[in-house]
Amino acid sequence: MPAQNQTQGTLEAYIIERLLTLPKYHIILHNDDTHDMLFVVAALLRIIPSLSRAAAFEIMLRAHQTGKAIIATMPRETAEFYCGELKNTGLQATIEPA
């Protein structure tokens, strides 16, 4: 069993190392005049599980005031997934290289 645990640990270390070296992308929320502020905050909280209420509110407010706000930065595949989920709720979101 120790060899299996060592192999598992090596694999996990490799995966973490690869994730850390992947290019990062910003998920950008764009302001829109269609959805009210509470809808936007609720959608952010439902779709991006790592956000706190305060962070979701701050992101919504920044997008409202400046036209866009960075929601999070992550590997491209994950950013594309979250961006698609935001678009499915009717919000305007894009990704761009960090």
NUMI-602036 format. One record per residue: residue number from 1; residue in one letter; x, y, z of N, C-alpha, C in turn. Coordinates in steps of 0.02 Angstrom, whole numbers. Last residue first. Layout:
REM residues N
+-----+------+--------+--------+--------+--------+--------+--------+--------+--------+--------+
|  nr | rest |     nu |     nv |     nw |    cau |    cav |    caw |     cu |     cv |     cw |
+-----+------+--------+--------+--------+--------+--------+--------+--------+--------+--------+
| NUM |    a |      X |      Y |      Z |      X |      Y |      Z |      X |      Y |      Z |
...
+-----+------+--------+--------+--------+--------+--------+--------+--------+--------+--------+
This chain:
REM residues 98
+-----+------+--------+--------+--------+--------+--------+--------+--------+--------+--------+
|  nr | rest |     nu |     nv |     nw |    cau |    cav |    caw |     cu |     cv |     cw |
+-----+------+--------+--------+--------+--------+--------+--------+--------+--------+--------+
|  98 |    a |   -274 |   1844 |   -937 |   -256 |   1884 |   -878 |   -190 |   1920 |   -889 |
|  97 |    p |   -378 |   1846 |  -1082 |   -316 |   1826 |  -1048 |   -298 |   1873 |   -991 |
|  96 |    e |   -555 |   1846 |  -1048 |   -497 |   1873 |  -1082 |   -434 |   1851 |  -1045 |
|  95 |    i |   -729 |   1813 |  -1070 |   -665 |   1797 |  -1040 |   -610 |   1831 |  -1081 |
|  94 |    t |   -888 |   1889 |  -1026 |   -838 |   1867 |  -1074 |   -777 |   1843 |  -1035 |
|  93 |    a |  -1064 |   1916 |  -1007 |   -999 |   1899 |   -980 |   -952 |   1877 |  -1036 |
|  92 |    q |  -1218 |   1970 |   -964 |  -1166 |   1980 |  -1015 |  -1098 |   1968 |   -983 |
|  91 |    l |  -1350 |   1858 |   -915 |  -1300 |   1909 |   -901 |  -1250 |   1913 |   -957 |
|  90 |    g |  -1434 |   1753 |   -936 |  -1450 |   1816 |   -970 |  -1400 |   1872 |   -956 |
|  89 |    t |  -1397 |   1634 |   -891 |  -1444 |   1670 |   -849 |  -1465 |   1736 |   -880 |
|  88 |    n |  -1303 |   1597 |   -985 |  -1367 |   1560 |   -983 |  -1419 |   1593 |   -938 |
|  87 |    k |  -1196 |   1677 |   -948 |  -1233 |   1694 |  -1008 |  -1301 |   1659 |  -1010 |
|  86 |    l |  -1153 |   1601 |   -839 |  -1177 |   1670 |   -829 |  -1219 |   1692 |   -888 |
|  85 |    e |  -1112 |   1485 |   -905 |  -1166 |   1482 |   -856 |  -1196 |   1551 |   -842 |
|  84 |    g |  -1006 |   1535 |   -981 |  -1065 |   1507 |  -1013 |  -1124 |   1503 |   -967 |
|  83 |    c |   -918 |   1569 |   -877 |   -942 |   1621 |   -923 |  -1006 |   1597 |   -958 |
|  82 |    y |   -889 |   1443 |   -824 |   -925 |   1493 |   -784 |   -955 |   1548 |   -827 |
|  81 |    f |   -822 |   1386 |   -938 |   -880 |   1355 |   -908 |   -922 |   1406 |   -869 |
|  80 |    e |   -714 |   1473 |   -958 |   -765 |   1465 |  -1010 |   -829 |   1435 |   -982 |
|  79 |    a |   -644 |   1451 |   -839 |   -671 |   1517 |   -852 |   -725 |   1514 |   -906 |
|  78 |    t |   -605 |   1319 |   -859 |   -649 |   1335 |   -803 |   -683 |   1403 |   -814 |
|  77 |    e |   -521 |   1336 |   -970 |   -578 |   1291 |   -974 |   -629 |   1306 |   -919 |
|  76 |    r |   -420 |   1430 |   -924 |   -468 |   1445 |   -978 |   -530 |   1401 |   -977 |
|  75 |    p |   -399 |   1451 |   -745 |   -381 |   1421 |   -809 |   -438 |   1429 |   -860 |
|  74 |    m |   -444 |   1617 |   -679 |   -436 |   1544 |   -674 |   -414 |   1516 |   -742 |
|  73 |    t |   -513 |   1747 |   -588 |   -460 |   1729 |   -635 |   -444 |   1655 |   -624 |
|  72 |    a |   -671 |   1836 |   -578 |   -620 |   1789 |   -553 |   -569 |   1776 |   -607 |
|  71 |    i |   -732 |   1956 |   -620 |   -764 |   1912 |   -570 |   -712 |   1868 |   -537 |
|  70 |    i |   -700 |   2119 |   -659 |   -671 |   2053 |   -658 |   -704 |   2013 |   -602 |
|  69 |    a |   -824 |   2219 |   -739 |   -787 |   2201 |   -678 |   -760 |   2130 |   -686 |
|  68 |    k |   -888 |   2365 |   -826 |   -867 |   2294 |   -822 |   -827 |   2283 |   -758 |
|  67 |    g |   -944 |   2489 |   -804 |   -959 |   2455 |   -867 |   -937 |   2382 |   -868 |
|  66 |    t |   -934 |   2556 |   -685 |   -879 |   2565 |   -734 |   -892 |   2530 |   -800 |
|  65 |    q |  -1051 |   2529 |   -611 |  -1022 |   2596 |   -611 |   -971 |   2607 |   -667 |
|  64 |    h |  -1082 |   2394 |   -634 |  -1134 |   2445 |   -642 |  -1103 |   2515 |   -650 |
|  63 |    a |   -963 |   2332 |   -597 |   -987 |   2327 |   -667 |  -1039 |   2381 |   -681 |
|  62 |    r |   -964 |   2367 |   -461 |   -909 |   2390 |   -504 |   -930 |   2387 |   -578 |
|  61 |    l |  -1079 |   2298 |   -418 |  -1076 |   2371 |   -413 |  -1021 |   2400 |   -459 |
|  60 |    m |  -1041 |   2164 |   -440 |  -1100 |   2192 |   -472 |  -1097 |   2268 |   -474 |
|  59 |    i |   -931 |   2158 |   -352 |   -922 |   2146 |   -424 |   -981 |   2177 |   -463 |
|  58 |    e |   -994 |   2180 |   -228 |   -942 |   2226 |   -251 |   -931 |   2219 |   -327 |
|  57 |    f |  -1078 |   2069 |   -221 |  -1107 |   2136 |   -222 |  -1057 |   2186 |   -249 |
|  56 |    a |   -982 |   1966 |   -217 |  -1030 |   1968 |   -272 |  -1061 |   2038 |   -278 |
|  55 |    a |   -918 |   1999 |    -95 |   -880 |   2001 |   -158 |   -928 |   2005 |   -218 |
|  54 |    a |  -1024 |   1979 |     -4 |   -992 |   2045 |    -10 |   -954 |   2052 |    -76 |
|  53 |    r |  -1049 |   1843 |    -21 |  -1101 |   1893 |    -37 |  -1071 |   1962 |    -48 |
|  52 |    s |   -906 |   1765 |   -100 |   -946 |   1783 |    -41 |  -1000 |   1832 |    -64 |
|  51 |    l |   -871 |   1639 |   -221 |   -884 |   1709 |   -204 |   -924 |   1716 |   -139 |
|  50 |    s |   -859 |   1507 |   -257 |   -807 |   1534 |   -213 |   -820 |   1607 |   -192 |
|  49 |    p |   -961 |   1474 |   -347 |   -967 |   1454 |   -277 |   -915 |   1485 |   -230 |
|  48 |    i |  -1042 |   1552 |   -462 |   -971 |   1553 |   -440 |   -969 |   1537 |   -365 |
|  47 |    i |  -1182 |   1536 |   -467 |  -1139 |   1508 |   -519 |  -1066 |   1504 |   -499 |
|  46 |    r |  -1242 |   1598 |   -357 |  -1264 |   1531 |   -377 |  -1213 |   1497 |   -424 |
|  45 |    l |  -1181 |   1723 |   -353 |  -1174 |   1678 |   -296 |  -1192 |   1606 |   -315 |
|  44 |    l |  -1224 |   1777 |   -477 |  -1152 |   1768 |   -462 |  -1142 |   1718 |   -406 |
|  43 |    a |  -1363 |   1780 |   -456 |  -1334 |   1738 |   -509 |  -1260 |   1725 |   -497 |
|  42 |    a |  -1371 |   1873 |   -352 |  -1395 |   1805 |   -341 |  -1366 |   1758 |   -393 |
|  41 |    v |  -1322 |   1988 |   -418 |  -1287 |   1961 |   -359 |  -1307 |   1888 |   -347 |
|  40 |    v |  -1422 |   2002 |   -518 |  -1351 |   1992 |   -536 |  -1313 |   1962 |   -478 |
|  39 |    f |  -1536 |   2023 |   -441 |  -1533 |   1966 |   -486 |  -1460 |   1950 |   -503 |
|  38 |    l |  -1503 |   2145 |   -379 |  -1510 |   2084 |   -338 |  -1508 |   2021 |   -380 |
|  37 |    m |  -1505 |   2235 |   -489 |  -1443 |   2221 |   -452 |  -1447 |   2157 |   -411 |
|  36 |    d |  -1598 |   2178 |   -633 |  -1588 |   2219 |   -573 |  -1528 |   2193 |   -534 |
|  35 |    h |  -1560 |   2179 |   -808 |  -1568 |   2143 |   -745 |  -1558 |   2189 |   -685 |
|  34 |    t |  -1539 |   2276 |   -909 |  -1596 |   2231 |   -910 |  -1611 |   2200 |   -843 |
|  33 |    d |  -1428 |   2348 |   -926 |  -1483 |   2383 |   -895 |  -1546 |   2341 |   -892 |
|  32 |    d |  -1268 |   2282 |   -884 |  -1326 |   2285 |   -927 |  -1382 |   2319 |   -889 |
|  31 |    n |  -1090 |   2269 |   -880 |  -1152 |   2300 |   -856 |  -1207 |   2292 |   -908 |
|  30 |    h |  -1006 |   2113 |   -882 |  -1021 |   2177 |   -914 |  -1087 |   2204 |   -887 |
|  29 |    l |   -881 |   2023 |   -804 |   -952 |   2038 |   -803 |   -961 |   2108 |   -832 |
|  28 |    i |   -756 |   1914 |   -854 |   -776 |   1984 |   -851 |   -853 |   1988 |   -852 |
|  27 |    i |   -634 |   1812 |   -797 |   -704 |   1812 |   -814 |   -728 |   1883 |   -802 |
|  26 |    h |   -469 |   1799 |   -858 |   -516 |   1836 |   -817 |   -587 |   1821 |   -843 |
|  25 |    y |   -359 |   1659 |   -860 |   -406 |   1702 |   -895 |   -452 |   1735 |   -844 |
|  24 |    k |   -193 |   1590 |   -866 |   -252 |   1613 |   -829 |   -294 |   1660 |   -872 |
|  23 |    p |   -112 |   1442 |   -922 |   -125 |   1513 |   -930 |   -191 |   1532 |   -896 |
|  22 |    l |    -48 |   1327 |   -800 |    -94 |   1341 |   -854 |   -105 |   1417 |   -861 |
|  21 |    t |     26 |   1303 |   -687 |     62 |   1330 |   -745 |     16 |   1345 |   -804 |
|  20 |    l |    -60 |   1250 |   -594 |    -28 |   1313 |   -578 |      7 |   1345 |   -638 |
|  19 |    l |    -90 |   1129 |   -654 |   -142 |   1179 |   -646 |   -113 |   1248 |   -633 |
|  18 |    r |     35 |   1063 |   -640 |      8 |   1079 |   -707 |    -45 |   1133 |   -703 |
|  17 |    e |     41 |   1049 |   -500 |     93 |   1086 |   -536 |     68 |   1107 |   -605 |
|  16 |    i |    -70 |    967 |   -478 |    -68 |   1034 |   -449 |    -17 |   1077 |   -485 |
|  15 |    i |    -27 |    852 |   -546 |    -88 |    887 |   -567 |    -88 |    958 |   -541 |
|  14 |    y |     87 |    818 |   -470 |     93 |    833 |   -541 |     33 |    873 |   -566 |
|  13 |    a |     28 |    790 |   -347 |     77 |    844 |   -352 |     86 |    866 |   -424 |
|  12 |    e |    -50 |    679 |   -383 |    -82 |    741 |   -359 |    -35 |    800 |   -364 |
|  11 |    l |     53 |    589 |   -416 |      4 |    609 |   -466 |    -30 |    675 |   -445 |
|  10 |    t |    115 |    576 |   -292 |    153 |    602 |   -349 |    106 |    627 |   -403 |
|   9 |    g |     11 |    519 |   -218 |     39 |    583 |   -198 |     78 |    616 |   -255 |
|   8 |    q |     -2 |    397 |   -287 |    -58 |    443 |   -284 |    -34 |    514 |   -266 |
|   7 |    t |    124 |    342 |   -260 |    104 |    355 |   -329 |     47 |    406 |   -331 |
|   6 |    q |    113 |    329 |   -122 |    166 |    371 |   -149 |    149 |    390 |   -222 |
|   5 |    n |      7 |    240 |   -113 |      0 |    307 |    -84 |     52 |    355 |   -112 |
|   4 |    q |     68 |    130 |   -174 |      9 |    160 |   -204 |     -2 |    231 |   -178 |
|   3 |    a |    170 |    103 |    -84 |    188 |    121 |   -153 |    128 |    155 |   -187 |
|   2 |    p |     99 |     66 |     33 |    138 |    128 |     33 |    156 |    150 |    -38 |
|   1 |    m |     40 |    -61 |      0 |      0 |      0 |      0 |     42 |     64 |      0 |
+-----+------+--------+--------+--------+--------+--------+--------+--------+--------+--------+
